[in-house]
Amino acid sequence: MIEVRRDGPVLRVTLNRPEKRNALNTELCRQLVEAFDQASEDSGVNAILLAANGPAFCAGMDLRESLETDPAQLAALHERLFTTIHRIRKPIIAAVHGAALAGGTGLAANAHIVVAPPDSRFGLTEIRIGLWPVLVFRAVALAVGERRATELSLTGRIFGAQEAREYGLVSEVADDPLGRAGEIAAAIAGFSSFAVSEGLGYVGEIRGKDWGEAGQIGARVRERLMASREFAQNVRAFLGKKT
């Protein structure tokens, strides 16, 4: 239910359940989690490009299946999927189009960079069917702030790309989101994979820490980065260009 393709150091993961608007059933979630986890362990992957086939990026949870599947099993799988941004140290760049609703908004929030066209739509619509977006809430709140995430959860309203950009959920609005996201992924993949991994680890580790703790963590990360061979090589190359 996903297509996986390597373009050099960029791994392209494409949701491929277009007839169901890429609704997240158990198998699709499982395949996404496996793809992200495998990419996280693959030293040849420096960036992940997340996209989708069909008219919608993702319509959210497969509601029909949700009535037939063990809730605890489904929740455990969703917990892993919607904490991807917290768990892995590979940058995820999402190319969103069409609707990205409920769990689709959660997928977008689990990307580090999101590119979307002007006519794309987002929304935490779970409240309309008597749910709260519990499992996606943390990632959405990380992107837009707790107060905005709470408002979106309470109202269940649908909003567009420009508003999503103002909130911080979307990084860039572009007419060709896949092309633009591909450019960004390729550029990031060309940087030091060690620096990117350490940097993303640092961002996650200091979350919720006070300034003193964050400073100590930062000192350790900076020491590792400055002791790396890649840093030394890049500095020498930069100084060589200057002369």
C-alpha positions as CSV (number, residue, x, y, z in Angstrom):
1,M,0.0,0.0,0.0
2,I,3.0,2.2,-0.3
3,E,5.6,2.7,-3.0
4,V,9.2,3.0,-1.9
5,R,12.0,4.2,-4.2
6,R,15.5,5.3,-3.7
7,D,16.8,8.4,-5.5
8,G,20.4,8.4,-4.3
9,P,20.4,9.4,-0.6
10,V,16.7,10.3,-0.7
11,L,14.1,7.7,0.1
12,R,10.7,8.4,-1.5
13,V,7.8,6.9,0.3
14,T,4.4,7.2,-1.4
15,L,1.0,6.3,0.0
16,N,-0.7,4.2,-2.6
17,R,-4.3,3.6,-1.6
18,P,-5.8,6.2,-3.9
19,E,-9.2,4.5,-4.3
20,K,-9.7,5.0,-0.5
21,R,-8.1,8.5,-0.5
22,N,-5.1,6.9,1.3
23,A,-7.2,6.3,4.4
24,L,-5.0,4.7,7.1
25,N,-6.0,1.1,7.5
26,T,-3.8,-1.3,9.6
27,E,-1.7,-2.5,6.7
28,L,-1.0,1.0,5.4
29,C,0.1,2.1,8.8
30,R,2.2,-1.0,9.4
31,Q,4.0,-0.5,6.0
32,L,4.6,3.2,6.8
33,V,6.1,2.5,10.2
34,E,8.3,-0.2,8.7
35,A,9.5,2.1,5.9
36,F,10.3,4.9,8.4
37,D,12.1,2.5,10.8
38,Q,14.1,0.9,8.1
39,A,15.1,4.3,6.7
40,S,16.2,5.4,10.2
41,E,18.7,2.5,10.3
42,D,19.9,2.8,6.7
43,S,23.1,4.8,6.6
44,G,22.6,5.4,2.8
45,V,19.3,7.3,3.4
46,N,19.9,11.0,4.3
47,A,16.3,12.3,3.8
48,I,12.8,10.9,3.4
49,L,10.3,12.4,0.9
50,L,6.7,11.5,1.8
51,A,4.1,11.8,-0.9
52,A,0.8,10.2,-1.9
53,N,-0.9,8.9,-5.1
54,G,-4.5,9.9,-6.0
55,P,-6.6,13.0,-5.4
56,A,-5.9,13.2,-1.6
57,F,-2.8,13.0,0.5
58,C,-4.7,11.2,3.3
59,A,-8.3,11.2,4.4
60,G,-7.4,10.0,8.0
61,M,-8.2,6.7,9.7
62,D,-10.1,4.0,7.8
63,L,-13.3,4.3,9.8
64,R,-14.9,1.1,8.5
65,E,-11.9,-1.0,9.6
66,S,-11.8,0.8,13.0
67,L,-15.1,-0.8,13.9
68,E,-13.7,-4.3,13.2
69,T,-10.2,-4.1,14.6
70,D,-9.0,-4.5,18.2
71,P,-8.8,-0.9,19.6
72,A,-5.7,-1.6,21.6
73,Q,-3.8,-3.1,18.7
74,L,-4.8,-0.2,16.5
75,A,-3.8,2.3,19.1
76,A,-0.4,0.8,19.5
77,L,0.2,0.9,15.8
78,H,-1.0,4.5,15.5
79,E,1.2,5.5,18.5
80,R,4.3,4.4,16.6
81,L,3.2,6.1,13.3
82,F,2.3,9.4,14.9
83,T,5.4,9.7,17.0
84,T,7.7,9.2,14.0
85,I,9.0,12.8,14.3
86,H,10.0,12.1,17.9
87,R,11.5,8.6,17.2
88,I,13.7,8.9,14.1
89,R,16.7,11.1,13.2
90,K,16.2,11.3,9.5
91,P,14.5,14.4,8.1
92,I,11.1,13.9,6.6
93,I,9.9,16.3,3.9
94,A,6.2,15.9,3.0
95,A,4.6,16.8,-0.3
96,V,0.9,17.3,0.6
97,H,-1.9,17.7,-1.9
98,G,-5.7,17.7,-1.8
99,A,-7.1,16.7,1.6
100,A,-4.9,15.9,4.6
101,L,-7.6,15.4,7.3
102,A,-7.5,14.0,10.8
103,G,-4.8,11.4,10.6
104,G,-3.6,13.0,7.4
105,T,-3.0,16.2,9.3
106,G,-1.2,14.0,11.9
107,L,1.1,12.6,9.1
108,A,1.9,16.1,7.9
109,A,2.7,17.2,11.5
110,N,5.1,14.3,11.8
111,A,7.2,15.7,8.9
112,H,9.9,18.2,9.6
113,I,9.1,20.2,6.5
114,V,5.7,20.3,4.7
115,V,5.1,21.7,1.2
116,A,1.5,22.1,0.0
117,P,-0.4,23.7,-2.9
118,P,-2.8,26.6,-2.3
119,D,-5.9,24.3,-2.6
120,S,-4.9,21.7,-0.1
121,R,-7.0,21.2,3.0
122,F,-6.2,20.3,6.6
123,G,-8.3,19.7,9.7
124,L,-8.5,17.7,13.0
125,T,-12.0,16.5,12.2
126,E,-12.2,13.7,14.8
127,I,-14.6,15.6,17.0
128,R,-17.3,15.3,14.3
129,I,-17.5,11.5,14.9
130,G,-17.2,11.6,18.7
131,L,-13.4,11.3,18.9
132,W,-10.5,13.5,20.1
133,P,-7.3,13.4,18.0
134,V,-5.4,12.0,20.9
135,L,-2.6,10.2,19.1
136,V,-1.9,13.0,16.6
137,F,-2.3,15.8,19.1
138,R,1.3,15.9,20.3
139,A,2.8,16.3,16.9
140,V,0.2,18.8,15.8
141,A,0.8,20.8,19.0
142,L,4.5,20.7,18.3
143,A,3.9,22.3,15.0
144,V,1.2,24.9,15.8
145,G,1.3,25.2,19.6
146,E,-1.0,23.7,22.2
147,R,-3.6,26.5,22.2
148,R,-4.1,26.3,18.4
149,A,-4.1,22.5,18.4
150,T,-6.8,22.5,21.1
151,E,-8.9,25.0,19.1
152,L,-8.6,22.9,16.0
153,S,-9.5,19.8,17.9
154,L,-12.6,21.4,19.5
155,T,-14.0,22.9,16.3
156,G,-13.0,20.2,13.8
157,R,-12.9,22.9,11.2
158,I,-11.1,22.5,7.9
159,F,-8.5,25.1,6.9
160,G,-6.4,25.8,3.8
161,A,-2.7,25.8,3.0
162,Q,-2.1,29.5,3.6
163,E,-3.7,29.3,7.1
164,A,-1.7,26.1,7.8
165,R,1.4,28.0,6.9
166,E,0.5,30.9,9.2
167,Y,0.0,28.3,12.0
168,G,3.4,26.6,11.3
169,L,1.9,23.3,10.1
170,V,3.0,24.0,6.5
171,S,6.5,25.3,5.7
172,E,5.9,26.4,2.2
173,V,3.0,26.9,-0.2
174,A,3.9,25.8,-3.8
175,D,2.0,25.0,-6.9
176,D,4.1,21.9,-7.5
177,P,4.5,20.5,-3.9
178,L,6.2,17.2,-5.0
179,G,8.7,19.0,-7.2
180,R,9.5,21.5,-4.5
181,A,9.6,19.0,-1.7
182,G,12.0,16.9,-3.9
183,E,14.3,19.9,-4.3
184,I,14.4,20.5,-0.5
185,A,14.9,16.8,0.2
186,A,17.8,16.6,-2.2
187,A,19.4,19.7,-0.8
188,I,19.2,18.4,2.8
189,A,20.5,15.0,1.7
190,G,23.6,16.7,0.5
191,F,24.5,18.0,3.9
192,S,26.4,16.1,6.6
193,S,24.2,13.2,7.6
194,F,25.9,13.1,11.0
195,A,25.2,16.7,11.6
196,V,21.6,16.3,10.6
197,S,21.1,13.3,12.8
198,E,22.8,14.9,15.8
199,G,20.8,18.1,15.2
200,L,17.4,16.3,15.1
201,G,18.4,14.3,18.1
202,Y,19.3,17.5,20.0
203,V,16.0,19.1,19.1
204,G,14.1,16.1,20.5
205,E,16.3,15.8,23.6
206,I,15.9,19.4,24.8
207,R,12.2,19.4,24.4
208,G,10.7,20.2,27.8
209,K,14.0,20.7,29.4
210,D,15.0,23.9,31.3
211,W,17.7,26.2,29.9
212,G,20.4,24.7,32.1
213,E,19.7,21.1,31.0
214,A,19.3,22.2,27.4
215,G,22.7,23.9,27.6
216,Q,24.4,20.8,28.9
217,I,22.9,18.7,26.2
218,G,23.8,21.3,23.6
219,A,27.4,21.3,24.8
220,R,27.8,17.6,24.4
221,V,26.2,17.6,20.9
222,R,28.4,20.5,19.8
223,E,31.5,18.7,21.1
224,R,30.6,15.6,19.1
225,L,29.9,17.7,15.9
226,M,33.1,19.7,16.1
227,A,35.2,16.5,16.7
228,S,33.8,14.8,13.6
229,R,35.8,14.3,10.5
230,E,33.1,15.8,8.3
231,F,33.2,19.1,10.2
232,A,37.0,19.3,9.8
233,Q,36.8,18.4,6.1
234,N,34.1,21.0,5.5
235,V,35.9,23.7,7.3
236,R,39.1,23.1,5.4
237,A,37.1,23.1,2.1
238,F,35.4,26.4,3.1
239,L,38.7,28.0,4.1
240,G,40.2,26.8,0.8
241,K,37.5,28.6,-1.2
242,K,38.1,31.8,0.8
243,T,41.7,31.8,-0.3
